[in-house]
Each structure stands twice: as C-alpha cells, then as structure tokens.
Amino acid sequence: EDKVVQSPLSLVVHEGDTVTLNCSYEVTNFRSLLWYKQEKKAPTFLFMLTSSGIEKKSGRLSSILDKKELFSILNITATQTGDSAIYLCAVEEGNYGGATNKLIFGTGTLLAVQP
Amino acid sequence: DSGVTQTPKHLITATGQRVTLRCSPRSGDLSVYWYQQSLDQGLQFLIQYYNGEERAKGNILERFSAQQFPDLHSELNLSSLELGDSALYFCASSSPILRGHSYNEQFFGPGTRLTVL
C-alpha cells in the first residue's frame, strides 16, 4: 500500500531557529514530491521535486529529494511566527502522460514558532 | 485566493442524513479532485474527475459519490452520514496534463467543514 510518512508530528521552536521537516515515502509509480503549507484554510503550494539531489529554494525555505532513499526534507531557516502552520508532504502517483495525478498526503508536521 | 470556490463553507447535520458539497474549479481547469481531511487521518484523496469523467478513485466510501457536470463544476454527495464523516472536505483543480510537463499544480479551494451530530 502506498504511504507517505512525515516526522516529527509537531514541533515548537523559537523565532530565529532553523527547522528540518522530514518526509519518507513508499509509492509505486512515483512522479513527484510536493510540499504544501496549510494555515487556517486550504493548503498552499511550496515546492515540487522530481529529481534527486537538486535543491529547490524560496527565501528561507529549501527542500531536497533523495529518490534512492525515498525521502525529502524541508528546511526553514531563521523561523518567524508567520511560519507557524501545518506542513504537508505529498507524493504524486500516476502514469506519466496520463491525466491522473493523484496526490498521496502525509499526516503533516505541525510547526509552532514562538516569539 | 486560489480561484477554486466551494460551498457551503460550513455544514452541520445529523447522522443518517445526506449532504451535497459543491466545487467550482479555476477557469480553464478540467480536473477536479476531492479530499477529506480529518484529525486522525490527515488529508486523504477521495476521487478525481477529468472533463466530466471519473479518472481516479482513492479511499472513497460507497456511501459517497461524486460527479462533474458539463460546466466542469463538481458535486460530492455524502449519504447515510456517520459521526466519523465529520471532516474538512477540500476540492482542488488543475490544468490538463500536457506532454513534457511532469506535474500540474493542484489549486485547493477553501474547504467545506462538515459536522455530523
């Protein structure tokens, strides 16, 4: 059965700290891995990763994928209170070229950044 | 604002009842996805429609059904509701998959919170 596992389940840090969120997966027909940030409402897209070893960066956030070991990490440096959210990892599963890109989500990591 | 709309925002109903959740995708998007998010299960894929046809099925109960209409809006019907169906239901949409593109980002609507009493 396909699964995506995130750790830790939750963490509390102080502003300015650096955090690393983990995501491991076992998915047949892997196409890509995605990170989303969910605050009070809908998940918002952060990154999509398809190739191993290539870091994606957006400001203080960065992410990398290891397709051999089947995991990804999301790093947030110099955390701010506005980073407090649930961070969701999802793996896109499907056949290349088809019109199906089902996302299998992990349960998420709840990050709380205290001032 | 993702451009995906969902109604209603919040729904409270009793066990045994039936409800319909509605989703309008972003303009031009042909694919609609439904997800259920509960505290203990996380975000779970339910079903996908593409241009009116069912394309993929996830962990969707037999009591649940969905359809996508010619104008591309979609409805998720939940019947014989149980307490455990209480959750946030998200709809997402994406553009058609084009050759050479590995992924089309799914844009999520604001969700419908269903409370079953």
Interface residues (C-beta under 8 A of the other chain):
Chain A: R31 S32 L34 K41 A42 P43 T44 F45 M48 T50 L88 A90 E92 G94 Y96 G97 G98 A99 T100 N101 K102 L103 I104 F105 G106 T107 G108
Chain B: S2 V4 L30 S31 Y33 Y35 Q41 G42 L43 Q44 F45 Q48 Y50 R55 A56 G58 F90 S94 P96 I97 R99 S102 Y103 N104 E105 Q106 F107 F108 G109 P110 G111
